Amino acid sequence: LQSILCTFGPETEEPVVVDFEIDGLRSGNLTYGHRFHAPGAITVRRFDDYAAKLEAAKVVLDADRRKEIILADARNLAFANGLDMVEDDGLLEEVSGLVEWPVVLMGEFEQDFLAIPAEVIRLTIRANQKCFVTRPPGAGEELSNRFILTANIEASDGGKEIAYGNGKVVRARLSDALYFWKTDQGDLPDLDQLQASAEKFGLDLKKPLDQRMARLDHLGVTFHAKLGTQGERVERIKRLAEELAPLVASSISPLEGEMAGRPEGVASREAPASSVRDRASRQDEPTPSIAFGDISPSRGEIPALARRAAVLTKADLTTEVVGEFPELQGAMGRKYALLQGEHSSVAAAIEEHYKPQGPSDRVPTDPVSVAVALADKLDTLVGFWAIDEKPTGSKDPYALRRAALGVVRILVENGIRLELTPIFGSAYEWANYLDKNAVTTLERKAEQIYRSDLLAFFHDRLKVYLRDQGARHDLIDAVITPQSNDLLQIVRRVEALGSFLDTEDGKNLLAGTKRAANILAAEEKKKTTVADRVEPALFREYAEKTLFAAVNQAEKEAGQAIHNEDFSAAMLALSALREPVDSFFERVLVNDEDQAVRANRLALLARIRAATDQVADFSKIAG
């Protein structure tokens, strides 16, 4: 703090100084301009006066205007040199706060450094020098050897010395990055100590990335004190990914045309006939080195590719580049995988298994990437639930909400049908079976961990996701039950229910079924007798007979439609109840004096409720 400016007063009067002192500095009506261009004191009366005088003294007060100046000048400078600026909103925000009088300049480095991956160059220049990189027009991800910097002074030499100094620092940083890049592609010095880990994971120690995975396991790097090492975690992810792969492939196999969509078929995952432990001996076999061509894999190849990708997912954590730039984990693994000849789906999965990392991040769509991404996130969630390390309030140190939302988005946006609770069970069993020091809460009932509490957590994340997509909260609540474990099915039911309730039939049926449910609930609360089944012999009114026939037909047709996953057809079947329900309430007194007749009519209302409950709990819907 160099000075304090504080004045007060209306526009029509001379403002006065608000007098106070902080750390020996007394307030006044003086401020100062740019420390090099206009360091003298400036007398200020009010804000308009303040902004104008600072501008004259080479200080741009408005932060947004500084950003506009930097962005426009940087674009123009790049264009003048036949290049495009690679825009970076976060860096622009940061740089605009570091300068008072922005002056955009261009620096350069040797072409040889372009052998380094573009992500590494960009991060090196961004992190160390706060500079923007450039690329040739239409060059995709390829960068040029020019960069753009923002100075805080109009230098007498046009900024040549400033640009040269920045270039010198950039070259030194890129020299380090080039060394890291080349080192990661060479052999490790301790290969003789990595043989056991290589055999465990079926690794080829002639390949650099395989060596790094072997080292990660050999070093026993801890993932979490109660959840074992990174090596143990990779083993769990591998087994879970291979189990998930066929289910994912049946929904989004690349052989079936377009990328992820909304399949008609169902990839429902039933509980396996054999336990996890029964399958252990088969899956303990070494993982083969995959050497398929650079083509889309067939369904049969996807499990092996997913297994291979899972084994290499965390391998780049021990590389030099990721050690220097942790934010490049996954991205560097993909590059190293391609360099050593891995299938493109394996390489993509190494990077994409971290996705999505936020609401604006895209979800993986390649079946191999999807299987590994789901395995990674589900292993994390089940593991932390098992050790009772769940999010509380605003605290979520392990980003478990983000992981669950990632699972939700991957399943829904790829149109994947998956029953979650059996997968929770597999993940929990693998954790117990593989990790000697891992899940320490074996006395806890697994069912409590993943069949109720964790499933409810997923329901909450799905509700957040659907509300963000514009879905009505009451429709979501009406569709979700504590046992709902197929997220895509929930979404489709919400969509079908919303479309149906927008129709006149839907609105009227909602009113009728809610009336039936309310009457029934009130009588049940009073412990009024409700017959176990409807007896047609007790019908006294034609409307009763008509409604009974309509309920039987609607129940049958809706049930068949739900079995066929056609929720719109189920709604259409239920819409046939509208007129019979309206007629029943117009012509029939439910609380008849005859107890048997009353109990029979209440049983008929219970049938209405049961028929609509096949699709949703109408009592939870507003309106």
N, C-alpha and C positions, 0 to 999 in steps of 0.2 A: 504494500500500500504506500503510494507516493504522495497523494494529496486527496483531500475531501472537498467536493463541491456540493453545496446544499443551499439553495435559495427558495424563497416562497413568496407568493403574492399574485394578485389578479393581473390580467393583461393591461388594465387601465392605470395601474399604479407601479411605482418603482419597487421591484421585489427586494426583500430584506434577506440577509444571511441568517440561516438557522444555525445558531452557535452551539457547537459541542466539540468534544475532543476524544480521540481514540489513539491509544499508544503514542501519545505525545504529538499527534497531528491534529491541528485545529481546523475546523471547517471554514470555508470562505467562498468567494465567488470567482476563484481562479482555477483554471485547469491548464493542461499542457498538450501541445501537439506532438507530432512525430519526433522521436528523440534525436534523429539525425537531420531530417529535413526542416523541422520547425520546432526546436526545443524550447522556445520562449514561452512565457506565461500568457494566458488568454483570459480576459475578463468576460464573464458570462452573466447575462441577465435572466433569461428563461430558456426553455428547451429548444425552441426554433432557432434561437440565437446560438445555442450550444452546438447543435448539429451542423449549422452552416459554418461556424468558425472552425470547428474541428476539420471539416472537409477542406477548408482553405489551408489548414495546417497539416495536410497530408494524412488525415485519419478518417477512414470510412466507418462511421459509427454503426450503421445498420448491418447486422450479421448476414441477413438474407441478401442484401445488396453486394456484400463482399463475395458471397457464394456465386451470385450471378456474374460478377466481374471475372472471377477465376474460371468459371465454366466456359463463358463466352470466349475469353482470351485464349484459353487452352485449346478449345476446339479450332479457333482460327489459326493458332500457331501450328497445330498439327496439320491442318488442311494446307497451309502455305508450304509445308514440307512434304506434301504428298502422302500424308498419313492420317489415320483415324485415332483419336484419343480413346483409350479404354476407360469408360466412365466408372466411377466408384463413389456412390453417395456417402458412404461412411467416411471415406478419406476426405471427400470434399467438405463435409461437416467439420472434421478435425482440423484441416488446414485453414479453413476460413476463420477459425478461432485462434490461430497462431500468428496472424498478420493483421496489421492496421491499414497498410497501403499495399495491396497485393500487386505484385509484378510477376507475370508469368514468363518463364525462360525455358529453354530446351537444352538438355545435356545428352551425352551419348557414351556408349561403351563399345568394346570390341565385338565384332561379329561372332567371334569364336564362342562367346558366352551363350549364344543362342542355341547351343547344343543342350543346354540345361532345359528341363521342362518349363513351359510357360508359367505354370502355377508357382514354381519355385522362384523364377525371376520376378514375377509380380509381387510375391510376398516379401522377397528380399528388399526390393526397392521401396515397397509400401511401408514395411515395418521399420526399416532403418533410416530412410531418408524422406518419408512422407511425400513421395513423388508418384505421379501417374505414368503408366506405361502406354505405349502406342503400338499400333499394328498397321501393316499395309492394308489398303482398302480391299475388302473381300477376301481377306486371308484367314478367316475363321479364328482359330485359337492361336495362330502363329503371331509372334510379336516381332517388332523391329528393334534395332539397337539404340533407339532414341527414347528419352523419357522427358517428362514435363515436371518442372519444379516451380514452386511459388516463393519468390523472395519478398522481403518486407522493405525494400529500398530500391530507388531508381539509381543504379550505379552509373558513375561517369563513363565507364567503358561499355555501357550497354548490357552489363551483366555477364560478360565473358568470364571474368575471374570467379564469380559465384558458380556459374555452370561448370567450369573446370573443376572447382573444388568438390562439388557434389558428384561429378563423374568419377573423381579419384576415389571417393569413399565407396561409391557403388561398385566400382571395379574390384575393390578389396573384398567387399561382401560377396560378390559373385564368384570370386576366386575360391572363397570358402565353400560356397554352394556347389561349385563344379567339383571340388574335391569330395564333398559328401556324396554327390551323385555317382561319381566314378567308384568310390569306395564301396557303395552299396551293391554294385554290380560285380564285385570281386569276391573271392573266397574268404571265409572267416579263418582266423589263425588257429582256432580250437576245434577243428572238425573232428579230431579223434575222440573228443569228449561228447560228441553229439549223436553217436551211433544209436544209443538206446532210445533217445527221443525220436530219432528218424524212423526206427523200426515201429515204435508205438503208433505213429501217425502215417506210416507208409510214405515217408518223404524221400525224395531223391537228392542226396547231398551234393550232386553235381550242379544243382540249380541254386542260385543265390537266395531266392525267396524261401525255398525249402530250408536252407541253412538257417535263415533268420527265425523261422518257426521252431526249428529244433532247438535253437539257442533260447528262445522265449520259454520253452518247456523246461529245458535243462537248468536254467537259472531259477526256476521256481518263483517267478514274479507273481506277487500276490494280487489277486483280483479283489478279494474282500476276505477279512480274517475268518469269517464264518462260512464263506462260499468257495474257499479253495483258491488255487492258483489260476493264472491265465491259461495254462496248459489244460487243467481240468475243465475250465470253462469251455475251451475250444472243443474238447472231447464231447461235452454235453451238446453244444451247438451242432456239432457234426452229426450226432445220432438223431437229434430232433429234426434237423434239416432234411436228412435222408428220409425220415418218416413223413415229413410234410410234403416232400417233393411230388409224389404221385397225386396227392390231393390237389395241389396247386396246378400241376400240369393238366389235370382233367378239366380245369376251368379255363386256363389261359395258355394252353399249348400253342406255341408259335406255328404249328402245322395247321391250326384251325382258322387261319386268316388273320384278321385285324388284331392289333394288340388288345389288351384287356378290355372286355366289354361286359355285357349282361347276359351270360349264358342261360340257355333254357334248361340244361341238365343240372344235376345236383352232384356236388362233390362232398357229400356228407360223410363224415369220418366216424365210423362206429368203433366202439371199444374193441381192441385187438383180442383175438382168441387166446393168444399167449401173453404172458406178462413181459415186462421190460427185461427182467433177469433171464427169461427163457430166450430172448433174442440176443442177449449179450454175446454169447459165444460166436454167433454168426457175424456180428458187427465188429468183433475184435480183430477180424482179418485185416491185413494191411490195406490202406487205401491205394488203389492203382493210380499211376500217373496218367492223367487224361491227355490224349493227344488227338482229339477229333479235329477235323478241319474247321476253318473259320466260317461255319455255316450254322444255321439255326438247328439246335439239337432236336432229336425226336423225343417222344414221350419216354421211351425206354431209356434214353441216355440221361434224362434230366436228374434222376436220383444220384447217379454216379458223379455228375457234374456238380450237383449241390453239395455232395459229400466232400469233393475236392476243394470247392470254393470255401466251404466252412473251415476246413483245415488251415487254409491260408488267410482267413479273414483278419487275424490279429498279427500276422507275421511282420508287417511293416512297422509295428510298434518298436522294434529293436533296430530299425535302420537309422543311419546318420541323419538323413534329411528330416524324417519325422521327429527325431530327437531335437533338432533345431527348430522345426516348424510343426508342432503337434496338430495344428489345424489341418495339415495335409494328410492325416491318417486316412487310409482308404484310397484316396486319390493316388498316392505314391504306390500303394500296393497294387493298384490296377496297372500302372505303368510298368512296374517291375514284372508283374505276371505276364503281360504281353511280350516284354523283352525276352522272357525265358520260354515263350512258345505256348502258354496256356490258351485254352479255348476262350474266345471273346466273352462268352457267357460267364465263365469262371472269373475272368478279370473284372468284368462289370460288377459281379456280385461282391467282390472284395471292397469296391468303393460304395456300392449302393446299399449294402446291408445296414449302413448307418441311417439311411433315409426312411421316412422324412424327418428332418431335424427341426421342423417348425411348420406352422400352418401354411406358409407360402411355399414351402419346399415341395417338389414333386415326389410322387411315390414311385418305387421301382415297378416295372411292368414285365421284365424278363422273368420267366418262371423260375430260373435258378436264383436270381437276385431276390425274388419274392420269398422263396422257401427259406433262404439263409437269413433274410431280414426278419421274417417272422420268428425263426428259431432263436435268433439273437435276443430279440425283445421279449419273447415269451419265457426264455430261460432266465432273463434278468428279473422279470416280474414275479414268476413263481418262486425263484430263489429268495428274493427279498421278502416276499409274503411269508415264506416258510420260516425265516428267522425273525419275523415280526418287525421288520424295518419298513413300515408303510408310511406314506405321506401323511402329515398331520397339519391341518390348517394351511398356513402359507408356506410351510417348510416341506421341501421335496428335494433333499440333497442328492438323490440318485436319479433325478429326472424321470421318475416312474410314471407320472401323469403324461409326459411327452411320449414315453415308450408305449403306453396303452393307447393313446390317441393315434400313434403311428400304426399300431396293429389295426385299429378301427379303420383308418383311412386306406391301408393296403387292402384289406378285405373288401370294403365297400366299393372303393374306386376301381378295383380290378374285377369286381363281380364274382368274388370267391365265396362259395358256400363251405363253411367249416364249423363243425361243432367244437366249441372251445374246451368244455370240461374234460373230455378224454385226452386232449393235448396237454391240458394242465396236469392231468394225472401222469402222463408219460414224463413230462419235464420234472415233476416232483420225484418220481421213482428213479430217474436217471441221476438226479442230484444225490439222492440217498445211496444209490448203488455205487456210484463212481467215486464220491468224495469222502475219504476217510475222516477228514476233519471238517467237513462242510456242514450240511444241515444238521444242527444239533437239537432240533425240536422233534425228534422222531416220536416222542410220546404224544404229541399233538395229533389229532385226527386230521389226516390229509383232506378229508372231505370238507371239513370246516374251513380249511385254508383256501382251496381253489374252487369248490363247488358252490360256495355261497359268498364269502367275503370278496374274493378276487373277481368273481363273476359280477357282483354288484358294482365293483369299481369300474369294470368295463362298461356296464350299463350307464354309469354316470358320465363316462367319457363319450359314449355314443350320444347321450342326450345333449351334451355340449356341442358335439359335432353337428348333429341334426338341427339344433337351434340356430347355429351359425349359418346353416344352409337355408334357413327360413321356415323350418317345420314347426308346427304348433306343439307347444309343450304338453298340452292335454292329450293330443293324439299319441304322442310318444309314450306317455304314462299309461294310456289305455291299452297299448299293444304289448309293452314289456311286462313280463312276469318274472318272478325270482328264478324261474327255471329256464328262461330264454337264453340259449347259448349259441344261437346262430345269428350273428349280427346282420348279415345281409338280408336274411328273412325278416328281421325286425324292420329294416329300412323299407323293404318292399311292401310290408303290411301297412306301414305308416303312409306311404305314397298312395296305396290303393284306398285306404280309409279316407284320406284327405280328399281324393278325387270324388269318392262316393258321397261324402257329406256336403260337397258343393252342389249336388243335384237336389231337386225338389223331393224326390223319393228318399234320398239320404236324410234330409232334414226332418221329414215327417216320421221316418222310421226311428230316427234318434229320439224324437219326442215320445213316440209310443213305447219304445223299449225302455226308456228311462222311467216312464210312468209305471210300467210293469215291474221294473226292478225296485222302484221306490215303494210301491205297495207291498211287494213281496218282502223287502227288507224290514218294513215297519211291522208286518205281521210276524215275521220270524223273531223280531226283537220282543214282541209280546208273547212269544212262544205259542202262537196260534198253530194249530195242527195243519201241516201241509202233507198231502197224500204222497206216498212214495212214487206212484205212477199215475198217469192220467187214465181214467176209466170212461170210455165213450158212453157207456150205459147210463152215466149220471148226467149227460148233457141234457139241458132243457131248452136251450136256445139254438137256433140255426147258426148264429154267429160263432158259437162255441165249436160246432162241428167244422165249420169252414176254417176257423183258425187252427184247429188241431190238424186238419189235413194239410194246410199250408205250412205249418211248422214241420211236420214230418217230411214234406217234400223239400223245403228249404234246407233243413238240417242235412238231408241226404246229399243234395246237390252242392251245398257249401262244403261239406266234408270231403266230397270227391275233388272239388276244385282246390281245396287246401292241400290235399294229398298230391295234386298235380302242380302245386306251387303257383296256381293261377288265382291270385288274391282278388283281382278285378272280377273274375267270374264268381268268386265266393260272395263278393258284395252284391253282384247282380242277383244271385240266388236269394240272398237275404232281403233284397228290395221287394221281392214278391210278398213279403209279410206286411207291407205297409197298409194296404187296404183291409185285410182281415183283422189286423191289430186295431185300426181305427174303428172298424165296425164293431168289434168286440167291446171296446170301451164305451161306445155310444149306446149299445143295446143290452149289455150284460152288467148286472150288479155283482161284483166279485164277492162281497161280504153277505152272501145269502144267509137267511135265517137257518137253513138246513146245514148243519155242520159238515156233513159228507159232501154236499154240493160245493160249499165254500172251500173245503180242503182240496177238492178236485180242480176247482177253478184256480186256486193258488198253485197247484201242481202244473197247470197249463201255463201260468205265468213263468214258472221255473223253467219250463221247456223253452220259452221265448228267450229267457236269459241264457240258458245253456247253448242255444243255437247261435246267438250273437257272440257269446264268449269264445266261440271257436276262432273268431277273428280279432276281437277286441273287447275290453271291458267298457261297455257304453256308459256305465255310471260315472266314469271318470272324464267324460267328454263334456266340455262346456256347451251350453245351448239348450 
